[in-house]
Amino acid sequence: MSNLKKRDEMTTKDELQLMCDAYAEDIDNGKFIKDLNSDDYDSVLDHRYVIDYDGAYRSVHLLVAFGGPNIWICTDTMEVNGYWGSDRVTSWFGRSASDEIDAFYEELYSGLLLTVRTY
């Protein structure tokens, strides 16, 4: 007997967990960073840089789903955090994948910093 729930037996928390697990899998298998490198920014709705007191890049939080559910990818904790109503779930991804995403966004951040400082 399978321990998988049928779609009509799933709660919103179960569905949210499946979504977050799918994002974590895409990050670990390289699909997420491949999409970023191909200029497919449709998958990232917003990003928040985490910087230290002197403005140095530390990590990034990426919003990839919004409105129901909300899903954030956080490179500092290597987590995919999902929120839907009162439900909250977490999936994890590996350090090497986190480092790849950080390298991409650190380069973007450095470019933005240079642009801002030239005005």
N, C-alpha and C positions, 0 to 999 in steps of 0.2 A: 504494500500500500504506500502511496506517495504521501509525503508530508507537505506537499505544495497545496496551497489553498486555491479553490476555484475562484475565478474573478468575482462572482457574485457573493462569495464568502469573505472577501478581503475588506478590511477596514481602510479608512483613509491613511492611517499610520502604516499599514502594510504596503499600500501603494507608494507612499512617500519613501519607505525604506527601499523598495525596488528601484525607484527613480534615483535615489542617492547612490545606491550600489552600482547602477548603470554608469553614472558619471564617474565614480571612482574607478571602475573597470576601464572606461575610455581614457582616463588619465594614465593609468598604469600601463595600458597597452600602446600608448603613444598616439592614439587617434586625436585626443584633445589638442595636444601641442601641434600635431600635423595640421589640424584645422586652423589654428592660430597662425602658423607660418604660411598658410595659403591665403592669408588675408580674409578669412571667413570669420569676421567679428560678429556675425549674427548670433552666435552661441553665447556671447558675453554681453549682457545688457548694461552692466556698470562695473566699475572696478574702484577699489579704495586702496591706496597705497599705505603701508605701514612704514613710517620713517622714524629715525631716532632724533634726538635733540638737535643735531647739527645738519639735518636734512638728508642723511644717507639712507638709501633704500634698505629695507629690512625684509619685507614680504608684501604680498598682495592678497586681497579678498575679492573674489569675482562673483558677481550676481549672475546666475545662469537661468533662473526661473523666478517669476514674480507674479503675485496676485492670487495665488492658490494653486500650487504651493510656492513658497519662497525657498530658493536653494542657493547657498553660498559655497564656493570653493575657497578654502583658506590654506595658503601655502605654509604659513608659520606653524600650524598645528597638523598639517597634512590631513585635513578633514574635509569632507563634504557634509555640510550641515543643512538639514531640511526642516522647514517649519510649515505647518498647515493647521490653522486654527490653534488648538491647544497642544497639538502633537509636535514633538521634536525628535528627530533621529539623526544619527551620525554614521557615516561610512569613512573608511580610511584609505589612503593611497601611499605609495612608497616615496622615500626620500629622493631617489634619482628623478622621478617624475616631477616632484615638487621643485627640485633644483632647475629642471628644464623650463618650467613655467616661470620661475623667478628670474632666470636669465633673460627670457623674452621680455618680461615686464620691467625689469631693471633697465634694459636697453631703452625701452619706451620712456621710462621715467627720466633717464639721463638726457634724452632728446628733448623732452618737455622742459626740463630744468634749464637746459641751454637756451631754448627758445624764450622762456620767461625772462631769463637774466639778460638777454640782448636788447630788451625794450627800454 
